[in-house]
Amino acid sequence: MGAKKNFVIDTNVILHDYNCLKNFQENDIYLPIVVLEELDKFKKGNEQINFNAREFVRELDLITDDNLFTKGAPLGEGLGRLFVVAGMVDSPRVRDSFPERIPDHQILSVADWLSTQKPKMKTILVTKDVNLRMKARSIGLLCEDYINDKVINVDIFEKSNEVFEGIEPALIDRIYSSKEGLDINEFDFKDIIRPNECFVLKSDRSSVLARYNPFTHSICRVNKTKNYGIEPRNAEQSFAFEVLNDPNIKLVALTGKAGTGKTLLALAAALGKLTDYKQILLARPIVALSNKDLGFLPGDANEKVAPYMQPLFDNLNVIKHQFATNSSEVKRLEDMQKSEQLVIEALAFIRGRSLSETYCIIDEAQNLTPHEIKTIITRAGEGTKMVFTGDIQQIDQPYLDSQSNGLVYMIDRMREQNLFAHVNLVKGERSQLSELASNLM
């Protein structure tokens, strides 16, 4: 255990994780009053960011005692104390470099003032705002990102499935002829394979698409199956259908850049499994452009979110176009929408619901925080399957990155679990132009 430190926390850390006060061990936490004022502006609304602001204020209310502004309030066993720095503190160093009186500069002033008040302790500003960290460093203040939920290794999102070469031809022949698959112990790579991992096995004369099934401890063949008119165009899309169709796998992550078919495959698989679920729910978080609230858009709640939901309806239309306009399949899809057996809506609208016997697809999950994803997964009731899709290179939330978003965090925490599967889609199937743009721009 190192020397005790003082941490000054920025508003965006709280909006990212309202439980953050519990993650600073024995160190003391200082909240500039301007942070509480900024939180106040976020309390109204239905987005996760608004929920986090309200929850933090409730947590604060439970901690609060008369010493909060003087000696600090204890945060609990093994944790430090919480102080609120009221009023304006003066820091000539900040004032000279950044004369504008904005909240960011007031937070910097508190960090600088505290470092002079307690020179024997390290004072560190914690913020998810890169610009504020740069400003802090420019005047010699210690600062860091909030990394409690950062994933260190994100290499797995660069590559496709594993390919194991030099496999005995007889083993591959036996996989083709065996419905149950072969015992994992027959393979040299048994110690490095994760539950439900999909891969290609190659001998000098044949190859097979395969998956490790942890429920039967076997290596099974992956068949190229069609779902509701959608056929896999490559090996990794076949792998996606394999895990999307298996009822034993309750949690699936599909990652990949734009045009790899993540959402389309998930929706087609859900429609193909309709008899096993009462409802298909397709949702995505709304990330307003430039982080502006949706309130300024005209129209009612549904009209406001319609532009954000359009890509989901586009995927549904792709599936409809696999069939004739007056076909029974298209009529069935339309009936399902009318009866709310198939629901496409903003993620904010499903908070608080318990989801039982639902095939739940959360699109654009890279724009969710780890806490948001945990909240969604804990809603899963009996008979529910959850699928999260996303592109970790396309993050629209200003304080998330490829290492701290909820999708990456979930995959990192769940990858050894039998109920979980992850497929990374690398090959673009939208068009040659789409693939080119994804790679070059």
N, C-alpha and C positions, 0 to 999 in steps of 0.2 A: 504493500500500500504506500503510495507516494505522499508527498506533502499536500496538505489541504489547500484547495484553491477556491477562488471566487468566480462565479460565472454570471455574466450579465446576459439576459436572454432577450432576443428580438421577437417581435410579434409573429413573424412567419414561422418560427419554430413551434409556437403554440398552435397555430392554425394547421400545421403539418401533423402534430401529435399532441393532443390535449393532455395526455398522460406524461408529458415530458419531464415534469418535476420529479418523477420517481426514478429518473435515469441518470442522475448526477452523483450517485453514491453518497459519500460523506461530505461532499463539497457544499458550500453555501451558494444560494441562488439569489440574484438581485434583479428585481423587476422595475425598470423605470416606469413612473406613473404614466408616461406617454404611451407605453405599451398597452396599459389597461384602457386608455382613452381610444386607442386604435381598435382594440378588441370590441369595444362598444359599438363601433360602426359596422362590425361584421355579424352582430347577434341576430339581426332580422334576415330571414330568407330560408329557402329549403335545401340549399346546397350543403355538401358535407363540410365545407369551410365554415358555414354559419352554425352548423351543429357543433363543430369543434369549439367555436368561440363560446357558445352557450355552456357546453360541458365543462370547459376550463373555468368559467366564472363560477359554476356550481361547485367544482372541486375547491376553488379558492375560498369559497364561502365556508366550506367544512374546515379548512385549515386555519382560517383567520382567527387571530386572537389579538389582544391589545398591544402585544409586543411587535406586531408585524412591521411597524414603522421605526422601531427603536432597536430592540434586542433580537428581532427576528422570531418567526414562528417555527417550531420544530416540524419537520416533514414526516417523521416516523423513524422507527428503529433502523439504525445503520445509515440513515440519511442525514443531510445537513439541515440548515435552517433557511427559511425564505424571508427575504426582506423586500419591502416595497420602498423605492426611493421617491419620496414625494417632492413636489416643487421643482423648481429649475436649479440645477447645479451648474456652477460656472467652470468652464475649462478654457483657459486662454489659448491652449494649443489647438483645440477644436475651433474656437471662435476665429483665430487668425487664419486657419486653413479653409474653414467652411463657414463663412459668416451668415449664410442663410439659415433662419430658424425653422427648420423642418424636423419632423419626428426622428428621422435617421440621425441627424446631427445631435439631437438631444440624447439619443441612446449612446452615441459616441462619447458625449460629454460625461454621462454617468460612468461609463467604463474608464475614462481617463481620470475622473475625480476619485473613483474607488481605488485605482492603482496608486494614487498619491496618498490617500487616506490609510491604505494598508500596504505599505511598500514591501513588507516581508513576505506577503503572500502573492502568488500569481493571480492576476485578474485577466480573465479571458472573455471576450465578446463572442457569443454563439449566435450565428445568423445564417440563414440559407440564401441570403442575398449576396451574390458575388461582388456587386459594386460596393456594397457597404464593407465587405471584407477588405477590398482594395483600399478604400478610404482609411480604414483602421490601420492597415499596414503602412500606409503612406505617412502616418504621424507616429509610428512606432508602437502601436497598441497590438497586443496579442489577440488573435481571433481564430475561429475555426467554424467549419460547417457542423451542423447537427448530424452526427454519423451513427447514432444508435442503431439505425435500421439499414445501414448501407451494406450492400453485397460486394465483397472484394473481387471475386472472380466472375466476370461476365463473358468469358471467352466462349462459353457454350452457345451464345447467341450469334456467333460468327459462322458456325459450321453446321452442316447437315448431319444426318445420321452416321453412325459408325459403319465402316465396311471392313469385315474380317476376311482376309485373304488366306489362301493355303489350307482351306478346310478339306477334310477327306471327302472325295466324291460320294462314297457310300453313305456318309452322314447326311449329305444333302438329299440323296435319293430317299433315305428313310424319313426325312422331314416331309417330303412330298407325299409319301405313301401313308404317313401316320396322321390320323385325325387329332389325336390327343397331344402330339408333339413328342419330343425326346427329353429325357431327364437332363436338367442343367449340368449335372456332374459329368456328363459325357463330353463337355466342352472345356477347353483350356482357359477361356476368358470368363469363367463363372464368377471369379472374385471381383471383376471390375464392372459387371453389368448391374444396372439399377432396376428396380421393379418397373415392369411395363415398358422398358426401353425397347425401341425398334431399331433394327439394323439389317445390313445385307451380308449374307454369307456367300463366299465365292470359293469354288474349287477351280482346278485348271480346265474343267470342261462344262461347269454349270454354276448357277447362282440361285439364291432363293431369298425372298423378303421374309424376315422373321421377327418375332417378338418374344421377350422373356415374360412368361406369365407367372407371377409370384404366387398366385392362388393354387396352381398345380405344379409349381417348381419345374416348369418345362419350357423348352424352346419350341414355339409353334410357328407354323407357316402363316404368313399374312396374305390373305386373298385380296384380289382387286375387286372390291364390291362397289355396286352402284347404289346411290341413295337418292330417292325421289327425283330421278332423272339426271342427277349429277354423277359423272364418272370421274374417278381420279385420273389425272393426266401424268403423274410421275410417282416414283416410289414414296416420296415423303407425304404426298396427298393420300396414298393408300394407307400409310402408317397413321395419318390423322384419322381416317375413317375407322381404322382398327380400334383405336382407343376411344373414339367417340361412340362407337357402337357397343362397347362392352359394358353391360350393366353393373359389373363388379367395380369398375373404375368410377368413383363418385366425383372426382375432381380432375379436370383436364386443363392444361395450359397450351395454347397454340400461339407461338410467336413467329414473327417473320415480317419482312418489309411489305409495303403496299403491293398489291397485285399477286400475292402468293396464294390467295384463296381462303384465308383463315375463317372469315365470317361466313362465307358461302358454304364451306364444308361443314361447319358447325350447325348451321341452319338446316342443310340438307339431311344431315345425320339425325337431327332432332325430329324432322318430319318423317323420316324413315322408321323412327321408333315410337311413333305417336301412340300406338296401342298400350305402351308401357307407362305412359304419363298422362296426367289429367290436363296439363297445360304446358305450352311452350312459351317461355318468356324471353324476349330479346331486348336488352337494354344497353344504354351507353351513358357515361357521364357527360354532362354538358360543361364544356370549358369555354366560357364566353371569350370572344376575341379581345385581346389587350386587357384581359382580366376584368372587363366591364360587367356589371350585373345585367341580367336579362331583363330587369324591370324597365329599362329604357326602350325596349322594343315594343311596337304596337301589338294589340290583340290580347286574347285570353291566354291562359297557361298553355293550352295545346298549340295555339298558333305561334306562340313564342318559341316553343321547342321544335316545331315542325322542320325547320331547315337543318337542325342538328341530327334529326332522326332519318332524314331522307336517304343517306347511304344504306341504312338497314332495309328500307323499303325497296331500294334498288336491288339488293341481294335477293329479296323475295321475288321481285319481278324477273330476275334471271332464271329462278327456278320455275316460275309460271311459264316462261317462254320455252321451256323444254317440252311443253305439251300444247296440244291444239287449244284454241281459245275456249271452245265449248266442251272440253274434255271433263271427265269426272274428277280428275286430279285438281284442275283449276277451280272447279265448283267447290270441291272439298276445302281448298285453301281459303276461298272467299267465305264459306260457311264458318270455318274455324275463326276467322277474324271477327265475324259478326257475333259469334257466341262467346268471344273472348277466350277461346281455347288456344288461340295464337295471339299473343299480346306483344306489341312493339312500343316501348315507351322510354322516357327519360329515367335514368337510374334513381334520381331523387324521389320519384313517385313510389318506389318500392320499399323505401326505408320503413322499418317497423313491422313489415309483414312477415309472417312465418311462411316459408315456401315448402309445401309438402307435395310429393308426387309431381314435381315440376322439372322440366328440362330447361335449365336457366343458363342463358348465354349472355355474358357481359363483354361487350365489345369495347375497344379502346381502353383496355384495363391498365395500360401504361400511364394513364393520367390519374390513377388513383394512388393514394398513400397506402403504406402497409396497414395502417389502422383501418382505413376504409375497406380494404379487401377482407380483413379479418371480420369486420362487422357484417359484410355480405355473406361470407361463408358460414358464420354462426347462425344465420337465418335458415340454413338448410334443414328441413324436416325429413321425416322418413320418406324413402323412395325418390329423393331429389338428386339430380346430377347437375353439377355446376361446371361450366366451361368459360374460361377467361381467355380472350384473344387480344393481341396487341403487338405493336411495333415499338421496341424500346428505343429506336432512333428517332421516333416522331412524338416527342413529348411536348404538350402544349401548356402544361402547368408550369408557372415560372419558378417554383421552388422544388421541382422534382428533376432528377436526372437519370441517366441509364443505370445508375447503381442504387438509387434510393427510392425508385418507384415501387408501388405495391406488387406489380406483376412479377418483377425480378425477385423481390423479397419472398413472395409466396413460393416460387419455384425453388429457391435456395433452401427454404425451410422444409418443403414437402417432398423433395426429390427421392428420399429413401423410403417413402411410405407406399404400402401396397395399394392404397385407394387412389393414388395419384399417378398421372402420366403427363409427360411433356413432349411435344413434338415441335421442332424448330423447322419452319418452312423457308427454304433458301431460294428455290427456283421460282421466278416470276412466271405466272401463267396468264396474265391479263393481256399483254401484247408485247411485241418487240420494243415498241416505243416506251411503254411503261417500264419495262425491265431496264432499258437504257437510262432513263431518267433516274430510276432508283439507284443505279450503280454510279452514275457519273455526276449527279447534281446534288 
